[in-house]
Amino acid sequence: MIKNLYELALDGELTAQCGGNLDSEAESCVSIAPLTGVADAFALGDTKPEGAGLQLRYTGTELDAFAVHWAQSRGLTI
């Protein structure tokens, strides 16, 4: 059984993965880092000042399912 992901430490620092509009007015970066203690789990953060220090945590399976569903709902192909 998977532990509470919010109890696990980060394996390094959240690093920015940017995409979309990259100008200084509307930066859209997501930060990501693996979690320790689980083979396939990640912390996601928002690089905007309003999101500083806030995280969502997912297993790799959960994150993959989200990404696939999001892409399909937007008519994108993977």
All heavy atoms as a GROMACS GRO file, in nm:
protein
  571
    1MET      N    1   0.084  -0.118   0.000
    1MET     CA    2   0.000   0.000   0.000
    1MET      C    3   0.089   0.125   0.000
    1MET      O    4   0.191   0.130   0.067
    1MET     CB    5  -0.090  -0.001   0.123
    1MET     CG    6  -0.183   0.119   0.130
    1MET     SD    7  -0.293   0.106   0.271
    1MET     CE    8  -0.445   0.129   0.189
    2ILE      N    9   0.048   0.225  -0.076
    2ILE     CA   10   0.126   0.348  -0.087
    2ILE      C   11   0.106   0.434   0.036
    2ILE      O   12  -0.005   0.450   0.088
    2ILE     CB   13   0.086   0.426  -0.214
    2ILE    CG1   14   0.125   0.344  -0.336
    2ILE    CG2   15   0.149   0.562  -0.218
    2ILE    CD1   16   0.087   0.406  -0.467
    3LYS      N   17   0.215   0.490   0.083
    3LYS     CA   18   0.212   0.581   0.196
    3LYS      C   19   0.141   0.710   0.158
    3LYS      O   20   0.116   0.737   0.041
    3LYS     CB   21   0.355   0.617   0.238
    3LYS     CG   22   0.439   0.501   0.277
    3LYS     CD   23   0.580   0.548   0.305
    3LYS     CE   24   0.670   0.433   0.340
    3LYS     NZ   25   0.807   0.474   0.362
    4ASN      N   26   0.112   0.791   0.257
    4ASN     CA   27   0.060   0.925   0.231
    4ASN      C   28   0.172   1.003   0.163
    4ASN      O   29   0.275   1.031   0.223
    4ASN     CB   30   0.019   0.992   0.363
    4ASN     CG   31  -0.034   1.132   0.343
    4ASN    OD1   32  -0.018   1.193   0.237
    4ASN    ND2   33  -0.097   1.184   0.446
    5LEU      N   34   0.153   1.040   0.038
    5LEU     CA   35   0.257   1.106  -0.038
    5LEU      C   36   0.298   1.240   0.022
    5LEU      O   37   0.409   1.287   0.001
    5LEU     CB   38   0.213   1.126  -0.183
    5LEU     CG   39   0.187   0.998  -0.263
    5LEU    CD1   40   0.142   1.033  -0.404
    5LEU    CD2   41   0.308   0.909  -0.266
    6TYR      N   42   0.208   1.302   0.098
    6TYR     CA   43   0.239   1.432   0.158
    6TYR      C   44   0.330   1.418   0.280
    6TYR      O   45   0.381   1.516   0.331
    6TYR     CB   46   0.111   1.507   0.193
    6TYR     CG   47   0.041   1.555   0.068
    6TYR    CD1   48  -0.053   1.476   0.005
    6TYR    CD2   49   0.073   1.677   0.011
    6TYR    CE1   50  -0.115   1.518  -0.112
    6TYR    CE2   51   0.012   1.720  -0.106
    6TYR     CZ   52  -0.082   1.640  -0.167
    6TYR     OH   53  -0.141   1.682  -0.283
    7GLU      N   54   0.354   1.296   0.326
    7GLU     CA   55   0.446   1.272   0.436
    7GLU      C   56   0.589   1.246   0.387
    7GLU      O   57   0.681   1.239   0.467
    7GLU     CB   58   0.399   1.152   0.520
    7GLU     CG   59   0.269   1.178   0.593
    7GLU     CD   60   0.219   1.056   0.669
    7GLU    OE1   61   0.275   0.946   0.651
    7GLU    OE2   62   0.123   1.072   0.746
    8LEU      N   63   0.607   1.231   0.258
    8LEU     CA   64   0.737   1.197   0.202
    8LEU      C   65   0.816   1.322   0.166
    8LEU      O   66   0.760   1.424   0.126
    8LEU     CB   67   0.720   1.111   0.077
    8LEU     CG   68   0.648   0.978   0.096
    8LEU    CD1   69   0.625   0.911  -0.037
    8LEU    CD2   70   0.727   0.888   0.190
    9ALA      N   71   0.947   1.313   0.177
    9ALA     CA   72   1.036   1.423   0.141
    9ALA      C   73   1.057   1.425  -0.010
    9ALA      O   74   1.040   1.325  -0.078
    9ALA     CB   75   1.170   1.407   0.212
   10LEU      N   76   1.096   1.541  -0.059
   10LEU     CA   77   1.133   1.554  -0.200
   10LEU      C   78   1.271   1.494  -0.221
   10LEU      O   79   1.357   1.502  -0.135
   10LEU     CB   80   1.138   1.700  -0.242
   10LEU     CG   81   1.007   1.776  -0.244
   10LEU    CD1   82   1.032   1.922  -0.277
   10LEU    CD2   83   0.911   1.715  -0.343
   11ASP      N   84   1.291   1.436  -0.336
   11ASP     CA   85   1.422   1.384  -0.374
   11ASP      C   86   1.489   1.491  -0.459
   11ASP      O   87   1.491   1.484  -0.581
   11ASP     CB   88   1.406   1.254  -0.452
   11ASP     CG   89   1.539   1.188  -0.483
   11ASP    OD1   90   1.642   1.231  -0.426
   11ASP    OD2   91   1.540   1.096  -0.565
   12GLY      N   92   1.539   1.595  -0.397
   12GLY     CA   93   1.594   1.711  -0.467
   12GLY      C   94   1.498   1.827  -0.460
   12GLY      O   95   1.408   1.830  -0.379
   13GLU      N   96   1.517   1.923  -0.550
   13GLU     CA   97   1.432   2.042  -0.553
   13GLU      C   98   1.333   2.034  -0.668
   13GLU      O   99   1.357   1.967  -0.767
   13GLU     CB  100   1.519   2.167  -0.570
   13GLU     CG  101   1.612   2.191  -0.454
   13GLU     CD  102   1.690   2.320  -0.472
   13GLU    OE1  103   1.645   2.408  -0.548
   13GLU    OE2  104   1.796   2.332  -0.411
   14LEU      N  105   1.222   2.105  -0.653
   14LEU     CA  106   1.129   2.117  -0.763
   14LEU      C  107   1.197   2.196  -0.874
   14LEU      O  108   1.254   2.302  -0.849
   14LEU     CB  109   1.002   2.191  -0.719
   14LEU     CG  110   0.911   2.118  -0.620
   14LEU    CD1  111   0.800   2.210  -0.574
   14LEU    CD2  112   0.853   1.992  -0.680
   15THR      N  113   1.196   2.143  -0.995
   15THR     CA  114   1.256   2.213  -1.108
   15THR      C  115   1.147   2.252  -1.207
   15THR      O  116   1.051   2.178  -1.227
   15THR     CB  117   1.362   2.126  -1.178
   15THR    OG1  118   1.302   2.004  -1.219
   15THR    CG2  119   1.478   2.097  -1.086
   16ALA      N  120   1.160   2.367  -1.267
   16ALA     CA  121   1.057   2.421  -1.355
   16ALA      C  122   1.055   2.349  -1.489
   16ALA      O  123   1.159   2.323  -1.547
   16ALA     CB  124   1.078   2.569  -1.376
   17GLN      N  125   0.937   2.316  -1.535
   17GLN     CA  126   0.912   2.261  -1.667
   17GLN      C  127   0.816   2.358  -1.735
   17GLN      O  128   0.698   2.360  -1.706
   17GLN     CB  129   0.847   2.122  -1.657
   17GLN     CG  130   0.927   2.024  -1.573
   17GLN     CD  131   1.057   1.986  -1.636
   17GLN    OE1  132   1.065   1.964  -1.756
   17GLN    NE2  133   1.162   1.979  -1.557
   18CYS      N  134   0.868   2.444  -1.821
   18CYS     CA  135   0.787   2.552  -1.878
   18CYS      C  136   0.726   2.512  -2.011
   18CYS      O  137   0.778   2.429  -2.083
   18CYS     CB  138   0.873   2.676  -1.900
   18CYS     SG  139   0.935   2.746  -1.746
   19GLY      N  140   0.617   2.577  -2.040
   19GLY     CA  141   0.550   2.559  -2.168
   19GLY      C  142   0.444   2.666  -2.183
   19GLY      O  143   0.408   2.732  -2.088
   20GLY      N  144   0.398   2.684  -2.302
   20GLY     CA  145   0.295   2.784  -2.324
   20GLY      C  146   0.354   2.923  -2.333
   20GLY      O  147   0.461   2.944  -2.388
   21ASN      N  148   0.284   3.018  -2.276
   21ASN     CA  149   0.327   3.158  -2.282
   21ASN      C  150   0.441   3.181  -2.183
   21ASN      O  151   0.425   3.165  -2.065
   21ASN     CB  152   0.211   3.254  -2.258
   21ASN     CG  153   0.106   3.197  -2.167
   21ASN    OD1  154   0.096   3.076  -2.151
   21ASN    ND2  155   0.025   3.279  -2.107
   22LEU      N  156   0.556   3.220  -2.234
   22LEU     CA  157   0.675   3.234  -2.151
   22LEU      C  158   0.715   3.380  -2.127
   22LEU      O  159   0.822   3.405  -2.075
   22LEU     CB  160   0.792   3.160  -2.216
   22LEU     CG  161   0.772   3.009  -2.231
   22LEU    CD1  162   0.889   2.948  -2.306
   22LEU    CD2  163   0.755   2.943  -2.096
   23ASP      N  164   0.629   3.474  -2.165
   23ASP     CA  165   0.666   3.614  -2.137
   23ASP      C  166   0.651   3.642  -1.988
   23ASP      O  167   0.590   3.566  -1.914
   23ASP     CB  168   0.583   3.712  -2.222
   23ASP     CG  169   0.434   3.705  -2.195
   23ASP    OD1  170   0.395   3.689  -2.078
   23ASP    OD2  171   0.356   3.716  -2.291
   24SER      N  172   0.708   3.750  -1.942
   24SER     CA  173   0.709   3.780  -1.798
   24SER      C  174   0.571   3.813  -1.743
   24SER      O  175   0.549   3.806  -1.623
   24SER     CB  176   0.805   3.896  -1.770
   24SER     OG  177   0.763   4.012  -1.840
   25GLU      N  178   0.476   3.848  -1.829
   25GLU     CA  179   0.342   3.883  -1.784
   25GLU      C  180   0.258   3.760  -1.751
   25GLU      O  181   0.170   3.765  -1.668
   25GLU     CB  182   0.270   3.966  -1.892
   25GLU     CG  183   0.335   4.098  -1.920
   25GLU     CD  184   0.313   4.200  -1.809
   25GLU    OE1  185   0.206   4.198  -1.747
   25GLU    OE2  186   0.404   4.280  -1.785
   26ALA      N  187   0.281   3.650  -1.821
   26ALA     CA  188   0.195   3.533  -1.805
   26ALA      C  189   0.276   3.405  -1.812
   26ALA      O  190   0.253   3.320  -1.897
   26ALA     CB  191   0.086   3.534  -1.911
   27GLU      N  192   0.372   3.388  -1.726
   27GLU     CA  193   0.454   3.268  -1.728
   27GLU      C  194   0.372   3.148  -1.683
   27GLU      O  195   0.294   3.156  -1.589
   27GLU     CB  196   0.575   3.285  -1.636
   27GLU     CG  197   0.672   3.171  -1.652
   27GLU     CD  198   0.809   3.203  -1.599
   27GLU    OE1  199   0.839   3.320  -1.576
   27GLU    OE2  200   0.885   3.109  -1.581
   28SER      N  201   0.388   3.039  -1.751
   28SER     CA  202   0.311   2.919  -1.718
   28SER      C  203   0.406   2.802  -1.698
   28SER      O  204   0.421   2.718  -1.784
   28SER     CB  205   0.210   2.889  -1.829
   28SER     OG  206   0.276   2.873  -1.952
   29CYS      N  207   0.472   2.800  -1.586
   29CYS     CA  208   0.565   2.692  -1.555
   29CYS      C  209   0.510   2.605  -1.443
   29CYS      O  210   0.448   2.653  -1.349
   29CYS     CB  211   0.700   2.747  -1.511
   29CYS     SG  212   0.792   2.826  -1.642
   30VAL      N  213   0.535   2.478  -1.456
   30VAL     CA  214   0.502   2.382  -1.352
   30VAL      C  215   0.634   2.326  -1.304
   30VAL      O  216   0.723   2.295  -1.383
   30VAL     CB  217   0.414   2.269  -1.409
   30VAL    CG1  218   0.394   2.159  -1.307
   30VAL    CG2  219   0.281   2.324  -1.457
   31SER      N  220   0.650   2.314  -1.173
   31SER     CA  221   0.771   2.254  -1.120
   31SER      C  222   0.741   2.110  -1.079
   31SER      O  223   0.629   2.078  -1.040
   31SER     CB  224   0.825   2.335  -1.002
   31SER     OG  225   0.726   2.352  -0.903
   32ILE      N  226   0.842   2.025  -1.088
   32ILE     CA  227   0.823   1.883  -1.059
   32ILE      C  228   0.949   1.826  -0.994
   32ILE      O  229   1.060   1.870  -1.024
   32ILE     CB  230   0.786   1.805  -1.187
   32ILE    CG1  231   0.746   1.662  -1.155
   32ILE    CG2  232   0.897   1.812  -1.290
   32ILE    CD1  233   0.678   1.590  -1.270
   33ALA      N  234   0.930   1.731  -0.904
   33ALA     CA  235   1.043   1.660  -0.841
   33ALA      C  236   0.995   1.524  -0.796
   33ALA      O  237   0.879   1.509  -0.754
   33ALA     CB  238   1.098   1.738  -0.723
   34PRO      N  239   1.081   1.424  -0.802
   34PRO     CA  240   1.044   1.292  -0.749
   34PRO      C  241   1.038   1.296  -0.597
   34PRO      O  242   1.101   1.380  -0.532
   34PRO     CB  243   1.157   1.201  -0.798
   34PRO     CG  244   1.270   1.291  -0.832
   34PRO     CD  245   1.214   1.426  -0.862
   35LEU      N  246   0.961   1.204  -0.541
   35LEU     CA  247   0.952   1.189  -0.395
   35LEU      C  248   1.037   1.071  -0.351
   35LEU      O  249   1.051   0.972  -0.423
   35LEU     CB  250   0.807   1.164  -0.353
   35LEU     CG  251   0.708   1.276  -0.384
   35LEU    CD1  252   0.566   1.230  -0.354
   35LEU    CD2  253   0.742   1.401  -0.306
   36THR      N  254   1.093   1.081  -0.232
   36THR     CA  255   1.170   0.969  -0.177
   36THR      C  256   1.076   0.868  -0.114
   36THR      O  257   0.966   0.902  -0.072
   36THR     CB  258   1.272   1.018  -0.072
   36THR    OG1  259   1.202   1.085   0.032
   36THR    CG2  260   1.374   1.111  -0.132
   37GLY      N  261   1.117   0.743  -0.108
   37GLY     CA  262   1.040   0.641  -0.039
   37GLY      C  263   0.938   0.570  -0.126
   37GLY      O  264   0.878   0.474  -0.084
   38VAL      N  265   0.917   0.618  -0.249
   38VAL     CA  266   0.825   0.554  -0.344
   38VAL      C  267   0.897   0.551  -0.478
   38VAL      O  268   0.957   0.650  -0.519
   38VAL     CB  269   0.692   0.633  -0.354
   38VAL    CG1  270   0.600   0.570  -0.458
   38VAL    CG2  271   0.622   0.641  -0.221
   39ALA      N  272   0.890   0.439  -0.545
   39ALA     CA  273   0.964   0.425  -0.670
   39ALA      C  274   0.916   0.519  -0.780
   39ALA      O  275   0.993   0.560  -0.865
   39ALA     CB  276   0.955   0.280  -0.719
   40ASP      N  277   0.788   0.556  -0.778
   40ASP     CA  278   0.732   0.632  -0.890
   40ASP      C  279   0.627   0.730  -0.837
   40ASP      O  280   0.508   0.706  -0.849
   40ASP     CB  281   0.669   0.533  -0.989
   40ASP     CG  282   0.628   0.596  -1.119
   40ASP    OD1  283   0.690   0.696  -1.160
   40ASP    OD2  284   0.534   0.544  -1.182
   41ALA      N  285   0.674   0.840  -0.776
   41ALA     CA  286   0.582   0.942  -0.724
   41ALA      C  287   0.647   1.079  -0.736
   41ALA      O  288   0.770   1.091  -0.728
   41ALA     CB  289   0.547   0.912  -0.578
   42PHE      N  290   0.563   1.181  -0.753
   42PHE     CA  291   0.613   1.314  -0.784
   42PHE      C  292   0.538   1.423  -0.710
   42PHE      O  293   0.420   1.407  -0.678
   42PHE     CB  294   0.601   1.340  -0.935
   42PHE     CG  295   0.670   1.237  -1.017
   42PHE    CD1  296   0.602   1.123  -1.059
   42PHE    CD2  297   0.802   1.252  -1.051
   42PHE    CE1  298   0.667   1.026  -1.134
   42PHE    CE2  299   0.868   1.157  -1.126
   42PHE     CZ  300   0.800   1.042  -1.167
   43ALA      N  301   0.607   1.534  -0.686
   43ALA     CA  302   0.545   1.655  -0.633
   43ALA      C  303   0.541   1.755  -0.747
   43ALA      O  304   0.639   1.774  -0.819
   43ALA     CB  305   0.626   1.713  -0.518
   44LEU      N  306   0.426   1.819  -0.766
   44LEU     CA  307   0.409   1.924  -0.867
   44LEU      C  308   0.384   2.054  -0.796
   44LEU      O  309   0.311   2.060  -0.697
   44LEU     CB  310   0.290   1.894  -0.958
   44LEU     CG  311   0.294   1.765  -1.037
   44LEU    CD1  312   0.164   1.748  -1.114
   44LEU    CD2  313   0.412   1.764  -1.131
   45GLY      N  314   0.445   2.160  -0.846
   45GLY     CA  315   0.426   2.292  -0.788
   45GLY      C  316   0.403   2.396  -0.895
   45GLY      O  317   0.423   2.373  -1.014
   46ASP      N  318   0.359   2.513  -0.852
   46ASP     CA  319   0.334   2.627  -0.939
   46ASP      C  320   0.446   2.727  -0.917
   46ASP      O  321   0.478   2.762  -0.803
   46ASP     CB  322   0.199   2.688  -0.902
   46ASP     CG  323   0.156   2.801  -0.992
   46ASP    OD1  324   0.237   2.850  -1.072
   46ASP    OD2  325   0.041   2.843  -0.980
   47THR      N  326   0.508   2.775  -1.024
   47THR     CA  327   0.619   2.868  -1.009
   47THR      C  328   0.575   3.013  -0.994
   47THR      O  329   0.657   3.099  -0.966
   47THR     CB  330   0.715   2.859  -1.130
   47THR    OG1  331   0.642   2.893  -1.248
   47THR    CG2  332   0.774   2.720  -1.144
   48LYS      N  333   0.447   3.040  -1.010
   48LYS     CA  334   0.400   3.177  -0.992
   48LYS      C  335   0.402   3.212  -0.843
   48LYS      O  336   0.387   3.125  -0.758
   48LYS     CB  337   0.258   3.191  -1.046
   48LYS     CG  338   0.248   3.174  -1.196
   48LYS     CD  339   0.103   3.187  -1.238
   48LYS     CE  340   0.074   3.109  -1.363
   48LYS     NZ  341   0.075   2.965  -1.347
   49PRO      N  342   0.420   3.340  -0.809
   49PRO     CA  343   0.427   3.380  -0.668
   49PRO      C  344   0.306   3.334  -0.586
   49PRO      O  345   0.320   3.295  -0.471
   49PRO     CB  346   0.436   3.532  -0.673
   49PRO     CG  347   0.494   3.562  -0.808
   49PRO     CD  348   0.443   3.455  -0.899
   50GLU      N  349   0.188   3.336  -0.646
   50GLU     CA  350   0.067   3.296  -0.573
   50GLU      C  351   0.068   3.149  -0.534
   50GLU      O  352  -0.001   3.108  -0.441
   50GLU     CB  353  -0.059   3.323  -0.658
   50GLU     CG  354  -0.075   3.464  -0.705
   50GLU     CD  355   0.001   3.495  -0.833
   50GLU    OE1  356   0.053   3.403  -0.898
   50GLU    OE2  357   0.008   3.614  -0.868
   51GLY      N  358   0.144   3.069  -0.606
   51GLY     CA  359   0.149   2.926  -0.579
   51GLY      C  360   0.272   2.881  -0.504
   51GLY      O  361   0.292   2.762  -0.484
   52ALA      N  362   0.354   2.975  -0.461
   52ALA     CA  363   0.480   2.941  -0.394
   52ALA      C  364   0.455   2.851  -0.273
   52ALA      O  365   0.371   2.880  -0.188
   52ALA     CB  366   0.553   3.067  -0.352
   53GLY      N  367   0.526   2.741  -0.267
   53GLY     CA  368   0.520   2.650  -0.153
   53GLY      C  369   0.404   2.552  -0.157
   53GLY      O  370   0.398   2.462  -0.075
   54LEU      N  371   0.312   2.566  -0.252
   54LEU     CA  372   0.198   2.474  -0.263
   54LEU      C  373   0.234   2.360  -0.357
   54LEU      O  374   0.300   2.381  -0.459
   54LEU     CB  375   0.074   2.547  -0.313
   54LEU     CG  376   0.028   2.665  -0.228
   54LEU    CD1  377  -0.089   2.735  -0.295
   54LEU    CD2  378  -0.009   2.619  -0.089
   55GLN      N  379   0.191   2.240  -0.324
   55GLN     CA  380   0.224   2.124  -0.406
   55GLN      C  381   0.104   2.032  -0.417
   55GLN      O  382   0.020   2.026  -0.329
   55GLN     CB  383   0.337   2.044  -0.343
   55GLN     CG  384   0.465   2.116  -0.327
   55GLN     CD  385   0.565   2.032  -0.250
   55GLN    OE1  386   0.538   1.918  -0.213
   55GLN    NE2  387   0.682   2.088  -0.225
   56LEU      N  388   0.102   1.959  -0.526
   56LEU     CA  389   0.015   1.844  -0.545
   56LEU      C  390   0.107   1.725  -0.560
   56LEU      O  391   0.212   1.735  -0.624
   56LEU     CB  392  -0.072   1.861  -0.669
   56LEU     CG  393  -0.174   1.973  -0.665
   56LEU    CD1  394  -0.239   1.990  -0.803
   56LEU    CD2  395  -0.279   1.946  -0.560
   57ARG      N  396   0.068   1.612  -0.505
   57ARG     CA  397   0.154   1.494  -0.511
   57ARG      C  398   0.077   1.378  -0.572
   57ARG      O  399  -0.039   1.354  -0.538
   57ARG     CB  400   0.206   1.459  -0.372
   57ARG     CG  401   0.299   1.571  -0.323
   57ARG     CD  402   0.358   1.540  -0.190
   57ARG     NE  403   0.454   1.644  -0.156
   57ARG     CZ  404   0.560   1.623  -0.078
   57ARG    NH1  405   0.581   1.504  -0.026
   57ARG    NH2  406   0.643   1.722  -0.054
   58TYR      N  407   0.144   1.309  -0.664
   58TYR     CA  408   0.082   1.201  -0.739
   58TYR      C  409   0.177   1.084  -0.756
   58TYR      O  410   0.297   1.103  -0.767
   58TYR     CB  411   0.046   1.248  -0.882
   58TYR     CG  412  -0.056   1.357  -0.888
   58TYR    CD1  413  -0.017   1.490  -0.898
   58TYR    CD2  414  -0.191   1.327  -0.884
   58TYR    CE1  415  -0.111   1.590  -0.905
   58TYR    CE2  416  -0.285   1.428  -0.891
   58TYR     CZ  417  -0.246   1.559  -0.901
   58TYR     OH  418  -0.338   1.658  -0.907
   59THR      N  419   0.122   0.964  -0.765
   59THR     CA  420   0.201   0.851  -0.810
   59THR      C  421   0.220   0.868  -0.960
   59THR      O  422   0.147   0.943  -1.026
   59THR     CB  423   0.131   0.717  -0.783
   59THR    OG1  424   0.011   0.712  -0.861
   59THR    CG2  425   0.100   0.698  -0.635
   60GLY      N  426   0.317   0.798  -1.015
   60GLY     CA  427   0.338   0.805  -1.159
   60GLY      C  428   0.215   0.758  -1.236
   60GLY      O  429   0.178   0.817  -1.338
   61THR      N  430   0.148   0.655  -1.186
   61THR     CA  431   0.027   0.604  -1.251
   61THR      C  432  -0.083   0.710  -1.252
   61THR      O  433  -0.150   0.730  -1.354
   61THR     CB  434  -0.022   0.477  -1.179
   61THR    OG1  435   0.082   0.378  -1.185
   61THR    CG2  436  -0.149   0.422  -1.242
   62GLU      N  437  -0.101   0.779  -1.140
   62GLU     CA  438  -0.202   0.884  -1.133
   62GLU      C  439  -0.170   0.999  -1.228
   62GLU      O  440  -0.258   1.051  -1.298
   62GLU     CB  441  -0.214   0.938  -0.990
   62GLU     CG  442  -0.270   0.840  -0.891
   62GLU     CD  443  -0.254   0.885  -0.747
   62GLU    OE1  444  -0.160   0.960  -0.715
   62GLU    OE2  445  -0.340   0.844  -0.665
   63LEU      N  446  -0.044   1.039  -1.230
   63LEU     CA  447  -0.002   1.149  -1.316
   63LEU      C  448  -0.015   1.112  -1.464
   63LEU      O  449  -0.062   1.193  -1.545
   63LEU     CB  450   0.142   1.188  -1.281
   63LEU     CG  451   0.192   1.321  -1.332
   63LEU    CD1  452   0.101   1.435  -1.293
   63LEU    CD2  453   0.332   1.346  -1.278
   64ASP      N  454   0.022   0.989  -1.498
   64ASP     CA  455   0.006   0.943  -1.636
   64ASP      C  456  -0.141   0.942  -1.677
   64ASP      O  457  -0.177   0.987  -1.787
   64ASP     CB  458   0.065   0.803  -1.655
   64ASP     CG  459   0.216   0.800  -1.643
   64ASP    OD1  460   0.280   0.908  -1.645
   64ASP    OD2  461   0.270   0.688  -1.631
   65ALA      N  462  -0.228   0.890  -1.590
   65ALA     CA  463  -0.372   0.885  -1.621
   65ALA      C  464  -0.428   1.025  -1.640
   65ALA      O  465  -0.507   1.049  -1.732
   65ALA     CB  466  -0.447   0.812  -1.510
   66PHE      N  467  -0.386   1.119  -1.556
   66PHE     CA  468  -0.430   1.258  -1.571
   66PHE      C  469  -0.386   1.313  -1.706
   66PHE      O  470  -0.464   1.373  -1.780
   66PHE     CB  471  -0.376   1.346  -1.458
   66PHE     CG  472  -0.397   1.492  -1.486
   66PHE    CD1  473  -0.521   1.550  -1.465
   66PHE    CD2  474  -0.294   1.569  -1.537
   66PHE    CE1  475  -0.542   1.684  -1.494
   66PHE    CE2  476  -0.314   1.703  -1.566
   66PHE     CZ  477  -0.439   1.761  -1.545
   67ALA      N  478  -0.258   1.294  -1.740
   67ALA     CA  479  -0.204   1.348  -1.864
   67ALA      C  480  -0.276   1.292  -1.986
   67ALA      O  481  -0.311   1.366  -2.079
   67ALA     CB  482  -0.054   1.322  -1.872
   68VAL      N  483  -0.300   1.162  -1.986
   68VAL     CA  484  -0.368   1.099  -2.099
   68VAL      C  485  -0.511   1.151  -2.110
   68VAL      O  486  -0.556   1.189  -2.218
   68VAL     CB  487  -0.365   0.945  -2.086
   68VAL    CG1  488  -0.459   0.879  -2.185
   68VAL    CG2  489  -0.222   0.894  -2.103
   69HIS      N  490  -0.583   1.155  -1.999
   69HIS     CA  491  -0.721   1.204  -2.001
   69HIS      C  492  -0.725   1.350  -2.046
   69HIS      O  493  -0.810   1.389  -2.127
   69HIS     CB  494  -0.787   1.190  -1.864
   69HIS     CG  495  -0.924   1.249  -1.859
   69HIS    ND1  496  -1.031   1.191  -1.921
   69HIS    CD2  497  -0.969   1.363  -1.802
   69HIS    CE1  498  -1.138   1.267  -1.903
   69HIS    NE2  499  -1.102   1.372  -1.831
   70TRP      N  500  -0.635   1.432  -1.995
   70TRP     CA  501  -0.631   1.574  -2.032
   70TRP      C  502  -0.608   1.589  -2.182
   70TRP      O  503  -0.678   1.664  -2.250
   70TRP     CB  504  -0.521   1.646  -1.953
   70TRP     CG  505  -0.505   1.789  -1.995
   70TRP    CD1  506  -0.408   1.840  -2.076
   70TRP    CD2  507  -0.591   1.898  -1.963
   70TRP    NE1  508  -0.428   1.975  -2.094
   70TRP    CE2  509  -0.540   2.014  -2.026
   70TRP    CE3  510  -0.706   1.910  -1.886
   70TRP    CZ2  511  -0.598   2.138  -2.015
   70TRP    CZ3  512  -0.765   2.035  -1.875
   70TRP    CH2  513  -0.710   2.147  -1.938
   71ALA      N  514  -0.509   1.517  -2.234
   71ALA     CA  515  -0.479   1.525  -2.377
   71ALA      C  516  -0.599   1.482  -2.461
   71ALA      O  517  -0.636   1.548  -2.557
   71ALA     CB  518  -0.356   1.441  -2.411
   72GLN      N  519  -0.662   1.370  -2.424
   72GLN     CA  520  -0.778   1.322  -2.498
   72GLN      C  521  -0.894   1.421  -2.492
   72GLN      O  522  -0.961   1.445  -2.592
   72GLN     CB  523  -0.821   1.186  -2.445
   72GLN     CG  524  -0.724   1.076  -2.477
   72GLN     CD  525  -0.758   0.945  -2.409
   72GLN    OE1  526  -0.834   0.940  -2.312
   72GLN    NE2  527  -0.702   0.836  -2.460
   73SER      N  528  -0.917   1.479  -2.375
   73SER     CA  529  -1.029   1.574  -2.361
   73SER      C  530  -1.007   1.701  -2.440
   73SER      O  531  -1.102   1.770  -2.474
   73SER     CB  532  -1.053   1.606  -2.213
   73SER     OG  533  -0.952   1.692  -2.162
   74ARG      N  534  -0.883   1.729  -2.475
   74ARG     CA  535  -0.848   1.848  -2.552
   74ARG      C  536  -0.830   1.817  -2.700
   74ARG      O  537  -0.796   1.904  -2.779
   74ARG     CB  538  -0.719   1.911  -2.498
   74ARG     CG  539  -0.722   1.941  -2.349
   74ARG     CD  540  -0.790   2.068  -2.315
   74ARG     NE  541  -0.712   2.176  -2.372
   74ARG     CZ  542  -0.759   2.299  -2.389
   74ARG    NH1  543  -0.881   2.327  -2.353
   74ARG    NH2  544  -0.684   2.391  -2.442
   75GLY      N  545  -0.850   1.690  -2.737
   75GLY     CA  546  -0.837   1.650  -2.876
   75GLY      C  547  -0.692   1.641  -2.921
   75GLY      O  548  -0.662   1.645  -3.040
   76LEU      N  549  -0.600   1.624  -2.826
   76LEU     CA  550  -0.458   1.612  -2.857
   76LEU      C  551  -0.420   1.466  -2.872
   76LEU      O  552  -0.483   1.379  -2.814
   76LEU     CB  553  -0.373   1.676  -2.746
   76LEU     CG  554  -0.406   1.820  -2.712
   76LEU    CD1  555  -0.329   1.864  -2.589
   76LEU    CD2  556  -0.376   1.910  -2.830
   77THR      N  557  -0.318   1.439  -2.950
   77THR     CA  558  -0.269   1.302  -2.962
   77THR      C  559  -0.135   1.292  -2.890
   77THR      O  560  -0.057   1.387  -2.885
   77THR     CB  561  -0.251   1.262  -3.109
   77THR    OG1  562  -0.165   1.356  -3.173
   77THR    CG2  563  -0.384   1.257  -3.180
   78ILE      N  564  -0.113   1.177  -2.835
   78ILE     CA  565   0.012   1.154  -2.761
   78ILE      C  566   0.101   1.062  -2.841
   78ILE      O  567   0.060   0.968  -2.899
   78ILE     CB  568  -0.018   1.092  -2.622
   78ILE    CG1  569  -0.101   1.188  -2.541
   78ILE    CG2  570   0.108   1.055  -2.551
   78ILE    CD1  571  -0.143   1.135  -2.407
   0.00000   0.00000   0.00000
